Amino acid sequence: MLRLLTGIDTGVKQMVFSKALRNLAISVLAGAISMPAMAQGSGESGADALEEIVVTARRRNETALEAPIAVTVFNAQMIQDAGIQRVEDLIQLTPNVTLATSQGIGTSFLSIRGITQVRNGEAPVAVVIDGVQQFSAIQFRQELFDIESIEVVKGPQGALYGRNATGGAIIINTRRPTNEAYSYVQVGAGNGDEYSVQGSVGGALVPDRWFGQLSANYIDREGYLDNITRGEKADRFEDLIVRGRLIFEPSDTFSADFRAAVSTHKGRGIGFQFQGVDIGADGITAIGFGTDTGPVDANNVLPVRDNNIDTGERDMLDLSVKLDFETGVGTLTSVTSFTDIEEWADSDQFPYTNARSSPAVFGFDGTQTGFFELSAVTQELRLSSDSGDRLRWEIGAYYLDWERFVSLSTGTDTGQGILRIEREPTTDPRNPTTSFLADDNENTSWAVFGSIDYSLNDFWDLTLALRYDEEDRTQFVSPLQFPAGQPGARNNESFDKLQPKITLRYQPSDSHNFYLTWGEGFRSGQFNQNGIAQVAADAGLIGVTDVVLQEESESIELGYKGSYLDDRVRLNAAVFSTDVEDQQFFSFIGAISAQILTSIDEVSLSGGEVDVLFRVNDYLDLYAAYGFTDSEIDAYSVDPTTVGNDAPYIADSTLNLGFQYEAPVTDSIDFFLRGDYERRGEQFWEPNNTTARDALGFFNARIGARASDGRWELIASGQNLNDELYNSEWVAGGFSARAPGRIWNVKYRYNFN
């Protein structure tokens, strides 16, 4: 049962909000009552007012202040000013959102308001690029360049975006070509022997009819982390993306938007170390189980000791076409996409050291590989009314058909490297396979949805949305699988959910907006690899099943947005409460590299966030953002002793403080300086709460010069300038992944138009 923000005890547990949260909720409600008397009637902005930001998260154009959702928005200039080049950069600037990136490019662990992502699981947000929704979490981490806007929407968005939008949505819009010619080139260099080049060219191919844009980004880095066994860098990074966009607009009533993107990546693969070993005199060889490497906890940061190269690769192809038809009843939109992904990773295996010289302890030193091959076709149709009408509506349908093959293998490390294992194990004596878990998956998903938005009067709006999603998954176990499971088995499961959402908005003036939303969401269930349940049971890990349950959530949010001092100050605040059933959680058995998803029966989340942006004058902006999430395990049948503990992978708070200063130093050159401080609160990694990573603090800065006419800029950037030492991820049992320390780079950009 949903626990409201008033803190009422439902009998399951007493939800206790902090004094600050209660005061915020009371202030928002009090403001709603008194606002008509204090509203700024004109809504006009001063000469040095903040720029108006338009958001499209609700599939319509509206200002960020008008939108009745919690959304952090970055337009093109803000992205450039903040130096947002990666998904990680974006997350660092968003309150109540964190991201761990301990493994290869296709693996990430996003947490948004306590809704978390786990290894091999579905993402907790819908990710939409140029109107096309990604279907796999493997697509999420990409280099960001030539971007027009990014919107991070918090709170359940399932009624609009469907499957996996339990925590929200991330909307990315690349630069749309127009009649105006546009081109630039950017080059950069940084520590870790990094260099990069980026560029874009576009404009009208046939004026007022055909428009095109071609963009590319390449980055090559030797790495930040040292492998003390091999005497080389442990986290190589090489990434190339080429993206093309072609738009055809023959009339005011029809447009076609064609998009193609191809990317290839080579980098790290697994990236973990094991804390529970004794190390020999050479400092790199495991000689037994013990504490030579220090305590088994989330704050113990180990050097990389792998005796094998840790590698990861990802190749992706994305094709899509978006068609818009203006009809007599509304706009008919068709979105069709095709995606093909191949991901590979190999690395040293448990105990992740040069352990081949001690067979009496470990039996052998192992290798491990992971191979993923995915392809998908999606089709969405929507019919939307005129967004200017008092009554606005939308109806639509969505279909997704995708195939996935996955294999996880281990092998004997003979010192002759790691062989690439995809669909078949090997008996090659150089690296014979010791376990092979593999399956093909044929999956379909479909949905129907609709929404109605009605302006009750000049101040009140009501939105009702409803979506039904159904997903069918079939698993075909490889006949070559061993030693666990049933080779050749066929398994089938279906998952579905009706996802309603209600939003009430009260906007007494152009400068103030209050909203209340309630909604439900779900994250699809899936299959663990066949036989994992028995493997886990043999290892003493109970509660593991071959089928992972779907995750369902119910959430309520109260929010406020305001503009003050002639639009020089903008304030956003929200409080929320979410109940989650069968929250997905990750476990690991190092001896066979078994990656397992389980479910925590009931988790409750409550919290809030507030952010403020202040334009002091034409040269100086200040900003601050704070978010906190109180999580609690309410029921966990696998281990009832964990009830009352914090849920895993959730930072209890985030804090962002910063400034940006830009002023002319000559008639043609501006000086630029930006400073950011980010703090991530304490975070547990497993339901037992045996260890927490301490709070982290990072200082980031950017300094440089720009041409006053926008023709060029030269900017030096530094991240984690205080050289904070920490683990990006920790997995129960003592598996840790070291994060890089101080990072810096210098980039020069020249705009030809």
Rosetta blueprint (number, residue, H / E / L):
1 M L
2 L L
3 R L
4 L L
5 L L
6 T L
7 G L
8 I L
9 D L
10 T L
11 G L
12 V L
13 K L
14 Q L
15 M L
16 V L
17 F L
18 S L
19 K H
20 A H
21 L H
22 R H
23 N H
24 L H
25 A H
26 I H
27 S H
28 V H
29 L H
30 A H
31 G H
32 A H
33 I H
34 S H
35 M H
36 P H
37 A H
38 M H
39 A L
40 Q L
41 G L
42 S L
43 G L
44 E L
45 S L
46 G L
47 A L
48 D L
49 A L
50 L L
51 E L
52 E L
53 I L
54 V E
55 V E
56 T L
57 A L
58 R L
59 R L
60 R L
61 N L
62 E E
63 T E
64 A L
65 L L
66 E L
67 A L
68 P L
69 I L
70 A E
71 V E
72 T E
73 V E
74 F E
75 N E
76 A H
77 Q H
78 M H
79 I H
80 Q H
81 D H
82 A H
83 G L
84 I L
85 Q L
86 R E
87 V H
88 E H
89 D H
90 L H
91 I H
92 Q H
93 L L
94 T L
95 P L
96 N L
97 V E
98 T E
99 L E
100 A E
101 T L
102 S L
103 Q L
104 G L
105 I L
106 G L
107 T L
108 S L
109 F E
110 L E
111 S E
112 I E
113 R L
114 G L
115 I E
116 T E
117 Q L
118 V L
119 R L
120 N L
121 G L
122 E L
123 A L
124 P L
125 V E
126 A E
127 V E
128 V E
129 I E
130 D L
131 G L
132 V E
133 Q E
134 Q L
135 F L
136 S L
137 A H
138 I H
139 Q H
140 F L
141 R L
142 Q L
143 E E
144 L L
145 F L
146 D L
147 I E
148 E E
149 S E
150 I E
151 E E
152 V E
153 V E
154 K E
155 G L
156 P L
157 Q L
158 G H
159 A H
160 L H
161 Y H
162 G L
163 R L
164 N L
165 A L
166 T L
167 G L
168 G E
169 A E
170 I E
171 I E
172 I E
173 N E
174 T E
175 R L
176 R L
177 P L
178 T L
179 N L
180 E L
181 A L
182 Y E
183 S E
184 Y E
185 V E
186 Q E
187 V E
188 G E
189 A E
190 G E
191 N L
192 G L
193 D L
194 E E
195 Y E
196 S E
197 V E
198 Q E
199 G E
200 S E
201 V E
202 G E
203 G E
204 A E
205 L E
206 V E
207 P L
208 D L
209 R L
210 W E
211 F E
212 G E
213 Q E
214 L E
215 S E
216 A E
217 N E
218 Y E
219 I E
220 D E
221 R E
222 E L
223 G L
224 Y L
225 L L
226 D E
227 N E
228 I L
229 T L
230 R L
231 G L
232 E E
233 K E
234 A L
235 D L
236 R L
237 F E
238 E E
239 D E
240 L E
241 I E
242 V E
243 R E
244 G E
245 R E
246 L E
247 I E
248 F E
249 E E
250 P E
251 S E
252 D L
253 T L
254 F E
255 S E
256 A E
257 D E
258 F E
259 R E
260 A E
261 A E
262 V E
263 S E
264 T E
265 H E
266 K E
267 G E
268 R L
269 G L
270 I L
271 G L
272 F L
273 Q E
274 F E
275 Q L
276 G L
277 V E
278 D E
279 I E
280 G L
281 A L
282 D L
283 G L
284 I L
285 T L
286 A E
287 I E
288 G E
289 F E
290 G L
291 T L
292 D L
293 T L
294 G L
295 P L
296 V L
297 D L
298 A L
299 N L
300 N L
301 V L
302 L L
303 P L
304 V E
305 R L
306 D L
307 N L
308 N L
309 I L
310 D L
311 T E
312 G E
313 E E
314 R E
315 D E
316 M E
317 L E
318 D E
319 L E
320 S E
321 V E
322 K E
323 L E
324 D E
325 F E
326 E E
327 T L
328 G L
329 V L
330 G L
331 T E
332 L E
333 T E
334 S E
335 V E
336 T E
337 S E
338 F E
339 T E
340 D E
341 I E
342 E E
343 E E
344 W E
345 A E
346 D E
347 S E
348 D E
349 Q L
350 F L
351 P L
352 Y L
353 T L
354 N L
355 A L
356 R L
357 S L
358 S L
359 P H
360 A H
361 V H
362 F H
363 G L
364 F L
365 D L
366 G E
367 T E
368 Q E
369 T E
370 G E
371 F E
372 F E
373 E E
374 L E
375 S E
376 A E
377 V E
378 T E
379 Q E
380 E E
381 L E
382 R E
383 L E
384 S E
385 S L
386 D L
387 S L
388 G L
389 D L
390 R L
391 L E
392 R E
393 W E
394 E E
395 I E
396 G E
397 A E
398 Y E
399 Y E
400 L E
401 D E
402 W E
403 E E
404 R E
405 F E
406 V E
407 S E
408 L E
409 S E
410 T E
411 G E
412 T E
413 D L
414 T L
415 G L
416 Q L
417 G L
418 I L
419 L L
420 R L
421 I L
422 E L
423 R L
424 E L
425 P L
426 T L
427 T L
428 D L
429 P L
430 R L
431 N L
432 P L
433 T E
434 T E
435 S E
436 F E
437 L E
438 A E
439 D E
440 D E
441 N E
442 E E
443 N E
444 T E
445 S E
446 W E
447 A E
448 V E
449 F E
450 G E
451 S E
452 I E
453 D E
454 Y E
455 S E
456 L L
457 N L
458 D L
459 F L
460 W E
461 D E
462 L E
463 T E
464 L E
465 A E
466 L E
467 R E
468 Y E
469 D E
470 E E
471 E E
472 D E
473 R E
474 T E
475 Q E
476 F E
477 V E
478 S L
479 P L
480 L L
481 Q L
482 F E
483 P L
484 A L
485 G L
486 Q L
487 P L
488 G L
489 A L
490 R E
491 N E
492 N E
493 E E
494 S E
495 F E
496 D E
497 K E
498 L E
499 Q E
500 P E
501 K E
502 I E
503 T E
504 L E
505 R E
506 Y E
507 Q E
508 P E
509 S E
510 D L
511 S L
512 H E
513 N E
514 F E
515 Y E
516 L E
517 T E
518 W E
519 G E
520 E E
521 G E
522 F E
523 R E
524 S L
525 G L
526 Q E
527 F E
528 N L
529 Q L
530 N L
531 G L
532 I H
533 A H
534 Q H
535 V H
536 A H
537 A H
538 D H
539 A L
540 G L
541 L L
542 I L
543 G L
544 V L
545 T L
546 D L
547 V E
548 V E
549 L L
550 Q L
551 E E
552 E E
553 S E
554 E E
555 S E
556 I E
557 E E
558 L E
559 G E
560 Y E
561 K E
562 G E
563 S E
564 Y E
565 L L
566 D L
567 D L
568 R L
569 V E
570 R E
571 L E
572 N E
573 A E
574 A E
575 V E
576 F E
577 S E
578 T E
579 D E
580 V E
581 E E
582 D E
583 Q E
584 Q E
585 F E
586 F E
587 S E
588 F E
589 I E
590 G H
591 A H
592 I H
593 S L
594 A E
595 Q E
596 I E
597 L E
598 T E
599 S E
600 I E
601 D E
602 E E
603 V E
604 S E
605 L E
606 S E
607 G E
608 G E
609 E E
610 V E
611 D E
612 V E
613 L E
614 F E
615 R E
616 V L
617 N L
618 D L
619 Y L
620 L E
621 D E
622 L E
623 Y E
624 A E
625 A E
626 Y E
627 G E
628 F E
629 T E
630 D E
631 S E
632 E E
633 I E
634 D E
635 A E
636 Y L
637 S L
638 V L
639 D L
640 P H
641 T H
642 T H
643 V L
644 G L
645 N L
646 D L
647 A L
648 P L
649 Y L
650 I L
651 A E
652 D L
653 S E
654 T E
655 L E
656 N E
657 L E
658 G E
659 F E
660 Q E
661 Y E
662 E E
663 A E
664 P E
665 V L
666 T L
667 D L
668 S L
669 I E
670 D E
671 F E
672 F E
673 L E
674 R E
675 G E
676 D E
677 Y E
678 E E
679 R E
680 R E
681 G L
682 E L
683 Q E
684 F E
685 W L
686 E L
687 P L
688 N L
689 N L
690 T L
691 T L
692 A E
693 R E
694 D L
695 A L
696 L E
697 G E
698 F E
699 F E
700 N E
701 A E
702 R E
703 I E
704 G E
705 A E
706 R E
707 A E
708 S L
709 D L
710 G L
711 R L
712 W E
713 E E
714 L E
715 I E
716 A E
717 S E
718 G E
719 Q E
720 N L
721 L L
722 N L
723 D L
724 E L
725 L L
726 Y L
727 N E
728 S E
729 E E
730 W E
731 V E
732 A L
733 G L
734 G L
735 F E
736 S E
737 A E
738 R E
739 A L
740 P L
741 G L
742 R L
743 I E
744 W E
745 N E
746 V E
747 K E
748 Y E
749 R E
750 Y E
751 N E
752 F L
753 N L
